[in-house]
Every structure is written in structure tokens, then in C-alpha cells.
Amino acid sequence: MKTLIVVDMQNDFISPLGSLVVPKGEELINPISDLMQDADRDWHRIVVTRDWHPSRHVSFAKNHKDKEPYSTYTYRSPRPGDDSTQEGILWPVHCVKNTWGSQLVDQIMDQVLTKHIKIVDKGFLTDREYYSAFHDIWNFHKTDMNKYLEKHHTDEVYIVGVALEYCVKATAISAAELGYKTTVLLDYTKPISDDPEVINKVKEELKAHNVNVVDK
């Protein structure tokens, strides 16, 4: 069974008024909306993901003294007694739960409501960063994505949305590691970076994790 996963098509990422706009993200609205309705694709299920942060989330630069958005940061494990760390990035405040910025763009939300499409939220625990729609960066906390896919007998997933080099990539790698036949549809994604080398590296990393990368 095939499931389409639509990643983070939210106002803060897509609208020109958003706080963390993915360049040209607006160009994805109509194509992804059409893809969700494409009968020829034979989607058994569609899942839409959201960043869904508390205002004090650890990834927000403003929550750290003397730190600016897009600066590097050493994330520390939230698990007591675990002293492991991961290097990452601090972001502008974005997708704070129950705000305009966290809401799905209208065309996607309309389909969610009319078709009763599943929403999977991530990033709602204050003390840890998330990119994958399956789990936090430590692979400690699991969202309900995998349980939902298993419940509906999914064995194949197709992933679209934003941003390619962050949440799309992480979600695809997680899906492949969990045994799903996984494909990223590049024409239905946008990156934050405009550096071709960054995009090529993402493609190579996806392929190294047994993720199929196709245009559409």
C-alpha cells in the first residue's frame, strides 16, 4: 500500500509573511495539492506533517543567551545520565503551536479537512530538536507516524514538501531505515539552500540510505 507524506507545508515556511520562509516554497502549493488528488497515483493514505513547537523550544535562538538565528549550537541529550551531543543550528521562532505560522497553508488544510487526512505533529517536546516526522534527532521520542503507517498496511512511501535538506531528508531516511520502500519526489520539494553542492550532497545521502530520488 502506498502512502504520500506531505512535509511541513505551513505558513511560516511557505507564506512570504512567514518567519522561516523556504525560497520558492509557494510554488509547491498547487502541485502538491494536485498530487494529493491525483487518482492515478493510487494513494492508499496521505499523511501531512507539522512542526508544532512550544514557545520555549530549544531550537529557537531567542531562548539562548547571546545566540542569533542560524548560528551553530551543540544540542545535548535530553535523557538523564546521557552526555552525548549533536551539532546543529538555532532557528528563528517558527511554527509555534496554535499560531498562524504553524497552520497548514489553506489549500493543503482544505484537503485535510474535507478528506479527513491524518496530521502528524513533531517538535512539540521543548527539550529536543526534530527533523524527521518519525522521531526526534536522538531517536528517543517517537511520533505516531510509524504506528499509523503500520496500521494502514503501508509498505511504500512517497515524500514531498519542505525543506529538502532538513525535514524531507530526515523523514525519508527514517522511513527507509524502518523498512519502507521510500521515494522522494524532487519536483515537489524545495530546499533552503541555493547551493547546488548542498543539493547534490542531499541526493547522495538519500541514495546511500536506500531512498529512491526521482523528479516526479
C-alpha positions in Angstrom: 0.0 0.0 0.0 1.3 3.5 -0.9 1.2 6.5 1.4 2.1 10.1 0.4 3.8 12.1 3.2 3.5 15.8 2.8 6.1 17.5 5.0 5.6 20.9 6.8 3.5 22.9 4.3 2.9 25.5 6.9 2.6 29.3 6.8 5.9 30.1 8.5 7.7 28.0 5.8 5.6 28.8 2.8 4.0 32.2 3.1 6.1 35.3 2.2 5.0 36.6 5.6 6.4 33.5 7.4 9.3 33.7 9.8 11.4 30.9 8.2 10.5 31.0 4.5 11.8 28.3 2.2 12.7 30.1 -1.0 10.0 29.4 -3.7 8.1 27.3 -1.3 4.8 28.9 -2.5 5.5 27.3 -5.9 4.8 23.9 -4.3 1.2 24.6 -3.1 -0.7 23.9 -6.3 1.5 20.9 -7.5 1.3 19.2 -4.1 -2.4 19.9 -3.8 -2.9 18.3 -7.3 -0.6 15.4 -6.3 -2.8 14.7 -3.3 -5.8 14.5 -5.5 -4.2 12.5 -8.4 -6.3 9.3 -8.7 -3.6 7.8 -11.0 -1.2 7.8 -8.1 -3.5 5.4 -6.2 -2.6 6.7 -2.7 -3.9 4.4 0.0 -3.3 7.0 2.6 -2.0 10.6 2.8 -0.2 12.0 5.9 0.5 15.7 6.4 3.2 16.7 9.0 3.6 19.8 11.0 6.3 21.4 13.1 4.4 22.1 16.3 6.7 23.9 18.7 6.2 25.3 22.2 7.3 28.9 22.5 10.3 27.9 24.7 11.6 25.3 22.2 15.3 24.5 22.4 15.8 25.2 18.7 14.8 28.8 18.9 17.8 31.2 19.1 15.9 33.7 21.3 15.8 31.1 24.0 19.6 31.1 24.3 21.6 34.0 25.7 23.7 35.8 23.1 22.7 33.5 20.2 21.5 34.6 16.8 19.3 32.7 14.4 21.2 30.4 12.1 24.2 30.2 14.5 25.6 26.8 15.3 24.7 25.1 18.6 25.6 22.0 20.5 22.4 20.1 21.4 22.7 18.0 24.5 20.9 14.7 25.0 17.6 15.2 27.0 18.0 11.8 28.5 19.3 11.9 32.2 22.7 10.4 32.5 23.4 10.6 28.8 26.2 13.1 28.0 26.1 12.7 24.2 25.8 15.8 22.0 24.9 16.7 18.4 26.0 19.8 16.5 23.1 21.7 15.0 21.6 25.1 14.1 19.4 27.5 16.0 16.4 29.0 14.2 14.2 32.0 14.2 11.0 31.4 16.2 8.7 29.4 13.9 5.6 27.2 13.9 4.7 27.9 17.5 1.7 25.7 18.1 -1.8 27.2 17.6 -0.4 30.3 15.9 -0.9 31.4 12.3 2.6 30.4 11.4 2.1 26.8 12.5 -1.1 26.4 10.4 -1.0 24.5 7.2 -1.4 26.6 4.1 -5.1 27.0 3.1 -5.1 24.6 0.0 -3.5 21.8 2.0 -5.6 22.4 5.1 -8.8 22.3 2.9 -7.9 18.8 1.8 -7.0 17.7 5.3 -10.5 18.8 6.5 -12.6 17.5 3.6 -10.8 14.2 3.3 -10.1 13.6 7.0 -6.3 13.3 6.3 -4.0 12.3 9.1 -1.8 15.0 10.6 1.4 14.0 12.4 3.0 16.7 14.6 6.6 16.8 15.6 8.8 19.1 17.7 6.3 19.5 20.5 8.6 18.5 23.3 10.5 21.6 24.5 13.9 20.0 25.2 14.8 18.3 21.9 15.1 19.1 18.2 13.2 17.2 15.5 13.6 17.0 11.7 12.3 13.5 11.0 8.5 13.1 11.1 9.2 9.7 12.9 11.3 10.7 15.9 13.5 13.4 17.5 17.2 13.8 16.5 18.1 11.4 19.2 15.7 8.7 18.1 14.3 8.7 21.7 10.8 10.1 21.3 8.7 8.6 18.6 5.8 10.4 16.9 2.7 8.4 15.8 3.9 8.2 12.2 5.2 4.7 12.2 2.2 3.2 14.1 -0.2 4.9 11.6 1.6 3.6 8.6 1.7 0.1 10.1 -2.0 0.2 11.0 -2.8 1.0 7.4 -0.5 -1.6 5.9 1.8 0.8 4.2 4.9 -0.7 2.6 5.8 2.2 0.2 6.0 5.9 1.0 6.5 8.9 -1.2 7.7 12.1 0.4 7.3 15.8 -0.7 7.3 19.2 0.9 9.9 21.3 2.7 12.7 21.7 3.4 14.5 19.2 1.3 17.8 19.2 3.2 16.2 19.1 6.6 12.8 17.6 7.4 12.2 15.9 4.0 15.7 14.3 4.0 15.4 13.2 7.7 11.9 11.8 7.2 12.9 9.8 4.1 15.9 8.3 5.8 13.9 7.3 8.8 11.2 5.7 6.6 13.9 3.7 4.7 15.6 2.6 7.9 12.2 1.3 9.1 11.9 -0.9 6.0 9.5 1.2 3.9 10.3 1.4 0.2 10.9 5.1 0.1 10.9 7.7 -2.7 11.5 11.5 -2.6 9.8 13.3 -5.4 12.2 16.2 -6.1 9.9 18.3 -8.2 7.6 18.5 -5.2 10.3 19.7 -2.7 12.2 22.9 -2.1 15.5 23.4 -0.2 16.5 26.3 2.0 20.0 26.4 0.4 20.5 27.6 -3.2 23.9 25.9 -3.4 23.9 23.0 -6.0 26.6 21.2 -4.0 24.3 21.1 -1.0 21.5 19.6 -3.0 23.8 17.1 -4.7 25.1 16.0 -1.2 21.5 15.5 -0.1 20.7 13.3 -3.1 23.8 11.3 -2.4 23.0 10.9 1.2 19.4 9.8 0.4 20.6 7.2 -2.1 23.2 5.9 0.4 20.3 5.2 2.7 18.3 3.3 0.0 16.0 6.2 -0.7 14.8 6.5 -4.3 15.2 10.0 -5.7 13.2 10.9 -8.7 11.9 14.1 -10.2 8.2 13.2 -10.1 
